Amino acid sequence: MNWTIIVVEGLMTAIIGGVLHFTYELFHRNKFVALFSAVNESTWEHIKLALSGIFFCTLIDIWIFGDNPNYWLARSCSLIMPILVIPAFFYCYRIVTGLKSFLPLDIAIFVLASFLSSIVFAMLLDAPKVGLVTELASIALAILILTLYLLLTRFPLHHVFLFEDPITGGYGYEAVATHRERRQIRKIQKAKQNPRLKPGEKYLTLDQIPEAKRVRRKNKR
């Protein structure tokens, strides 16, 4: 197993994903930047950050390892890892601890997913050679993941927990809020019992909180 691949790709995936967490706001909510940056705090958007790092690595390593018959099997399986690891560990620790979110653990899970992805990639590159059918199926799987990656920010699956922003309760672009707005919304949520919440609802949405809407209008000026 090539430890250079594991360390370099794992670090690149984690670092690129970490940087892209902030680029949507830095580029004034540009829709093109949104394709590969996090637009809200949903679980899917954090998965997308890891996929962004892996796709960036692909642009480089395909020129180095692309002639390996196992390349696309290794790459498609490495793309699956953050899709499985991030929600599995995130929701497990929420159930065990009762916390909605704990930043150090969230970061640790993201880094773990990045390195598990690079480990799988390195292992499969050194595995016995696969046949043409497996290679073509792996290419198709990678294309499917890329397609979903590009579409699901613009067209998130509403009422699916992976896509729900835990702070605003929204999905995709509609859940966008600055870090300052999020802090203020959290304060409002804690300080106010809103009778307009329907049974079973966990969060107050921006439309349900007049104060939050005023905060957003003020911050846009």
Buried (B, 14 or more C-beta within 10 A) or exposed (E): EBEEBBEBBBBBBBBBBBBBBEBBBEEEBEEEBBBBBBBBBBBBBBBBBBBBBBBBBBEEBEEEBEEBBBBBBBBBBBBBBBBEBBBEBBEEBBEEEEEEEBEEBBEEBBBBBBBBBBBBBBBBBEEEEBEEEBBEBBBEBBEEBBEBBEEBBEEBEEEEEBBBBBBBBBBBBBBBBBEEBBEBBEEBBEEEEEEEEEEEEEBBBBEBBEBBEEBBEEEEE
